[in-house]
Amino acid sequence: MSVMTRLKSLLGTVRWPGWTPQPGTEIGRRSTEENALRYQYQRLQPDFALRATILDIRRMDRLDPRVKKIHGRMARAATKGGLRLEMKGGNERVRALWQAFETRLGLDRQSKLESDARGLVMEGSLAVQWVVNDAGQIVQAVRMPIETLVPQVGPNGRIQDPAKAWAQFDLNMANVIAWFPLWQLTVERLSPDSVDDQGALGRPYLDATRSPWQMLRMTEEDLVIRRRQRAPLRFAHVLENAKPEELANYRQTVEHSQQHDAICTDFYLNRKGGVTALQGDANLDQIADVQHLLETFFTGAPAPKALFGWSGDINRDILEDLKKDFFEEIDTLQDTVSWVYEQGFRLQLLLAGINPDAHPLYIRFIERRTETPNQAADRALKYQALGVPSELCWEAAGLDPAVVAAAVEDQRKKGDPYPNPLDIAPAPRVPRISITPNNAPKGESATNISSGRAA
């Protein structure tokens, strides 16, 4: 039996996003009237409106350092620390499969994770193709350009054939170059019109800021032109009762001196007259229109402009509160990206003959951005004081319980090359943890750790 045949037989036994074998009692239409009509044409060609939006975002990213900073910081903040496997129980085979899966696909590299997260932010959807070899192993997770992919849905917004769920179009030749079954291409969308409408693709994070960005760029260019034209110092030369020939000779002499001496500081006149300096535009600092457009643009950003290099005069306390909103956006981005990798690992378990529904598991990013490492450790200590199992405490601290347990065991055996498994280790020293409510900044409880005592 080939790998593909075995996979098709197994897919019908597990839950798979985007496909329900039994129709059930669902009636009506999921998609809106506009989307239902658009899907009829979309089967023949890709969504050119979405393509135009993505091209605009890519152009903004290339031309404007502010946009590049937003995309880059969101991707780096979301993927910092890498991935980990969370599951109930200690199935060593599943953990070994995850470690091999993570290494083969390059998910242990920051650059790969950052590239996928950046693609999701810029394109609005993360489409990953799972490449399977003859041995039944997923060897690559290839991010596909979403603007070339078309979901094969009907007017009701549901995928009609899981064997041909997605089509990729060649935009130059206007034909289909590849068909993707549902299991081979996992697509997660950012802010679609409806999550249940499988034909509604995601929206780039900054798609609504394109109009303010264009006006901002135009206004900034006008500001530079105005400064070049009106800022230089000018002079008015007055020669009272001078004849045209005398005025022409005087002008020629002055301009000749300025061209050869670069800077002309003295003027000599033998008649009544004078040289008056005309100051440039004294209102060049009045750029309230630019500030308004800049504020409008950063309204669509995940954080205030102070976090992207525009310090301004924002208060530190206000900035700390706004950072929490930014970290909540980052946590949502983390969950969106990690869900795609989770589906790929579920597929790998199927190929290995393991039912993923029998082993509840989650793929998570290690560092949650809504809290600092100190806050995570403080929360884990408070869990420990409440009697929460140690495995959950390690997870709350941002550590992999299996890795910690293995490291503790290695440390215990390090002193003796031939340890006796029957030896009973002395009782560990358990620190005493006390919690004082409302004794930390902003009304949080304080945590105090005293010297350990025997358990």
Buried (B, 14 or more C-beta within 10 A) or exposed (E): EEBEEBBBEBBEEBEBEBBEEEEEEEEEBBBBEEBBEBBEEBEEEBBEEBBEBBEBBBEBBEEBEBBBBBBBBBBBBBBBBBBBBEBEEEBEEBBEBBEBBBEBBEBEBEEBBBBBBBBBBBBBBBBBBBEBEEEBBBEEBEBBBBBBBBBBBBBBBBBEEBEBBBBBBEEEEEEEEBBBBBBBBBBBBBEBBBEEBBBBBBBBBBBEBBEBBBBBBEBBEEBEEEEEEEEEEEEEBEBEEBEEEEEEEBEEEBEEBEEEEEEBEEBEBEEEBEEEEEEEEEEEEEBEEBEBBBBBBBEBBBBBBBBBEEEEEBEEEEBEEBBEEBBEBBBEBBBBBBBBBBBBBBBBBBBBEBEBEEBEBBBBBBBBBBBEEEEBBBBBBBBBBEEBEEBEBBBBBBBBBBEBBEEEEEEEEEEEEEEEEEEEEEEEEEEEBEBEEEEEEEEEEEBEEEEEEEE
